[in-house]
Amino acid sequence: MSPEVPLREKKRKSRIGKPDQREIAEKRKGAASGEAKEPVVEEESVEDRLKAAEVKAEENHDRLLRVTAEFENYKKRAERDINDFRKFANESLIKEILPVVDNLERVLEIPEGDSEATSDNMREGVEMTLKVLLSCLKRYGVVPIDSLEKPFDPNFHQAVMQEESETRPDNTVSQELQKGYMMQDRLLRPAMVVVSKKPASKSDAKLQSSEDAHKVDVRVL
């Protein structure tokens, strides 16, 4: 065997045991580039954080002032709208009632002459006016309560007196002194009515008269 062979073997073994210089250089280069890619984070000072907090507080204060001003403007607009609504809420109703005034004025313009003809003309004018007025009220949901010959209902009727009746059952509306009115499902005013009751029998009448006779008029002097 040639003496050069062991020498080459030694060199090859020495290269295997030692890292390649080019690999080491590439690794160092890659590590340096990785370190360059990472951002350098500098810690904020207390003064910088305080200034940032002051700027944010000032922005919040300005925002609060703007919101407060907008709310005040909204309140003023709402109050103005409410006042206008209160002033003109009944405008359409008044317009509907004006023809009633016109009809009443026409009735008053009827010339005086034959009393019977004048009376007929005035009655016709009043009936026409009443018809227009009731029609106007109906458009707003106001309708009269039908009370005559109906059972007495304290929810809709106000009894002012009773009268004896042989033809009607007890607690029946026999007369209507003043009409009641409903608006939608709400009672505007109850009807003032007279309520029927059965006539007292003769024995009840005698008992009542005897009780009245035995009553003692006591007066405080």
C-alpha positions as CSV (number, residue, x, y, z in Angstrom):
1,M,0.0,0.0,0.0
2,S,1.2,3.5,-0.9
3,P,2.1,5.8,2.0
4,E,-0.1,8.6,0.5
5,V,-3.3,6.7,1.2
6,P,-3.3,7.1,5.0
7,L,-2.5,10.7,4.6
8,R,-5.6,11.3,2.4
9,E,-7.6,9.3,4.9
10,K,-6.5,11.6,7.7
11,K,-7.4,14.7,5.8
12,R,-10.8,13.3,4.9
13,K,-11.5,12.4,8.6
14,S,-10.3,15.8,9.8
15,R,-12.7,17.5,7.3
16,I,-15.6,15.3,8.6
17,G,-15.0,16.2,12.2
18,K,-14.6,19.9,11.7
19,P,-17.6,22.2,10.5
20,D,-17.3,23.8,7.1
21,Q,-16.2,27.4,7.2
22,R,-18.7,28.4,4.5
23,E,-21.6,26.9,6.5
24,I,-20.5,28.8,9.6
25,A,-20.4,32.0,7.6
26,E,-23.9,31.4,6.1
27,K,-25.3,30.7,9.5
28,R,-23.8,33.9,10.9
29,K,-25.2,35.9,8.0
30,G,-28.7,34.4,8.4
31,A,-28.6,35.2,12.1
32,A,-27.5,38.7,11.5
33,S,-30.3,39.2,8.9
34,G,-32.9,37.8,11.3
35,E,-31.8,40.2,14.0
36,A,-32.1,43.1,11.6
37,K,-35.7,42.1,10.7
38,E,-36.9,42.2,14.4
39,P,-38.1,45.8,15.3
40,V,-36.4,47.6,18.0
41,V,-38.9,48.4,20.7
42,E,-38.1,51.4,22.7
43,E,-39.8,51.8,26.0
44,E,-42.1,54.9,26.3
45,S,-41.1,57.3,28.9
46,V,-43.5,58.6,31.6
47,E,-43.7,62.0,29.9
48,D,-44.8,60.5,26.6
49,R,-47.5,58.5,28.2
50,L,-48.7,61.6,30.2
51,K,-48.8,63.7,27.0
52,A,-50.8,61.0,25.2
53,A,-53.3,60.8,28.1
54,E,-53.7,64.6,28.1
55,V,-54.4,64.6,24.4
56,K,-57.0,61.8,24.8
57,A,-58.6,63.6,27.7
58,E,-58.9,66.8,25.7
59,E,-60.5,64.9,22.8
60,N,-63.0,63.3,25.2
61,H,-63.8,66.7,26.7
62,D,-64.4,68.2,23.2
63,R,-66.7,65.3,22.3
64,L,-68.6,65.8,25.5
65,L,-69.1,69.5,24.8
66,R,-70.4,68.7,21.3
67,V,-72.8,66.0,22.5
68,T,-74.1,68.4,25.3
69,A,-74.7,71.2,22.7
70,E,-76.5,68.8,20.4
71,F,-78.7,67.6,23.2
72,E,-79.6,71.2,24.3
73,N,-80.5,72.0,20.7
74,Y,-82.7,68.8,20.5
75,K,-84.5,69.9,23.8
76,K,-85.2,73.3,22.3
77,R,-86.6,71.9,19.1
78,A,-88.7,69.4,21.0
79,E,-90.2,72.1,23.2
80,R,-90.9,74.2,20.2
81,D,-92.7,71.3,18.4
82,I,-94.7,70.6,21.6
83,N,-95.8,74.2,21.9
84,D,-96.8,74.3,18.2
85,F,-98.8,71.1,18.6
86,R,-100.6,72.5,21.6
87,K,-101.5,75.7,19.7
88,F,-102.6,74.0,16.5
89,A,-103.8,70.5,17.6
90,N,-107.4,71.5,17.2
91,E,-107.0,73.3,13.9
92,S,-108.7,70.6,11.8
93,L,-111.6,70.4,14.3
94,I,-112.1,74.1,14.3
95,K,-112.2,74.0,10.5
96,E,-114.9,71.4,10.7
97,I,-117.0,73.4,13.1
98,L,-116.9,76.6,11.1
99,P,-119.7,75.5,8.7
100,V,-121.9,75.1,11.8
101,V,-121.2,78.8,12.6
102,D,-122.1,79.7,9.0
103,N,-125.4,77.9,9.3
104,L,-126.4,79.6,12.5
105,E,-125.6,82.9,11.0
106,R,-127.9,82.1,8.0
107,V,-130.7,81.2,10.5
108,L,-130.3,84.6,12.1
109,E,-130.5,86.2,8.7
110,I,-134.0,84.9,8.0
111,P,-136.2,87.9,7.7
112,E,-139.1,88.4,10.1
113,G,-142.5,88.0,8.5
114,D,-145.1,85.4,8.9
115,S,-144.5,83.9,12.3
116,E,-145.4,80.3,11.2
117,A,-143.2,80.4,8.1
118,T,-140.3,82.0,10.0
119,S,-140.6,79.3,12.7
120,D,-140.5,76.6,10.1
121,N,-137.5,78.1,8.4
122,M,-135.6,78.5,11.6
123,R,-136.4,74.9,12.7
124,E,-135.2,73.6,9.3
125,G,-132.0,75.7,9.7
126,V,-131.3,74.5,13.2
127,E,-131.9,70.8,12.1
128,M,-129.5,71.3,9.3
129,T,-126.9,72.8,11.6
130,L,-127.3,70.0,14.1
131,K,-126.9,67.5,11.3
132,V,-123.6,69.1,10.1
133,L,-122.3,69.3,13.7
134,L,-123.1,65.7,14.5
135,S,-121.4,64.6,11.2
136,C,-118.3,66.7,12.2
137,L,-118.2,65.1,15.6
138,K,-118.6,61.6,14.1
139,R,-115.5,62.1,11.9
140,Y,-113.5,62.6,15.1
141,G,-115.0,59.4,16.7
142,V,-117.6,61.3,18.9
143,V,-121.0,59.6,18.9
144,P,-124.0,60.0,21.2
145,I,-125.0,57.3,23.6
146,D,-128.3,55.6,22.8
147,S,-130.1,55.7,26.2
148,L,-133.8,55.8,25.8
149,E,-135.7,52.6,26.7
150,K,-132.3,51.0,27.6
151,P,-131.5,49.4,31.0
152,F,-129.9,51.9,33.4
153,D,-126.1,51.5,33.3
154,P,-124.1,53.6,35.8
155,N,-121.1,53.4,33.6
156,F,-122.9,55.5,30.9
157,H,-125.9,57.1,32.7
158,Q,-126.4,59.6,35.5
159,A,-129.8,59.2,37.1
160,V,-131.2,62.5,38.3
161,M,-134.7,61.2,39.3
162,Q,-137.1,58.3,39.1
163,E,-140.7,58.1,37.9
164,E,-143.3,55.4,38.3
165,S,-144.2,53.5,35.1
166,E,-146.5,50.5,34.6
167,T,-145.3,49.8,31.1
168,R,-141.6,49.7,31.7
169,P,-139.5,47.4,33.9
170,D,-137.6,48.7,36.8
171,N,-134.4,50.6,36.1
172,T,-135.2,51.5,32.6
173,V,-134.3,54.9,31.1
174,S,-137.7,56.6,30.5
175,Q,-136.4,60.1,29.6
176,E,-133.2,61.6,28.4
177,L,-132.6,65.0,29.8
178,Q,-129.1,65.5,28.3
179,K,-127.3,63.3,25.8
180,G,-124.1,61.5,26.7
181,Y,-121.3,61.1,24.3
182,M,-118.5,58.6,23.7
183,M,-115.2,59.4,22.0
184,Q,-113.8,56.1,20.5
185,D,-113.9,53.8,23.5
186,R,-113.8,56.6,26.1
187,L,-116.7,58.2,27.9
188,L,-116.8,62.0,27.3
189,R,-119.8,62.6,29.5
190,P,-122.6,60.4,30.9
191,A,-126.2,60.9,29.8
192,M,-128.5,62.6,32.4
193,V,-131.6,60.3,32.5
194,V,-134.8,59.6,34.3
195,V,-135.2,56.0,35.5
196,S,-138.4,54.1,35.8
197,K,-139.7,52.2,38.7
198,K,-142.9,50.2,39.3
199,P,-145.8,52.0,41.0
200,A,-146.2,51.2,44.7
201,S,-149.1,48.9,45.7
202,K,-152.0,50.2,47.8
203,S,-150.8,48.4,50.9
204,D,-147.3,49.9,50.4
205,A,-148.9,53.4,49.9
206,K,-151.0,53.0,53.1
207,L,-148.0,51.9,55.1
208,Q,-145.9,54.8,53.8
209,S,-148.7,57.3,54.7
210,S,-149.0,55.9,58.2
211,E,-145.2,56.1,58.7
212,D,-145.3,59.7,57.5
213,A,-148.2,60.4,60.0
214,H,-146.3,59.1,62.9
215,K,-143.1,61.0,62.2
216,V,-142.2,63.5,64.8
217,D,-140.9,66.8,63.7
218,V,-137.9,67.4,65.9
219,R,-136.3,70.8,65.7
220,V,-133.3,72.1,67.6
221,L,-134.0,75.4,69.3
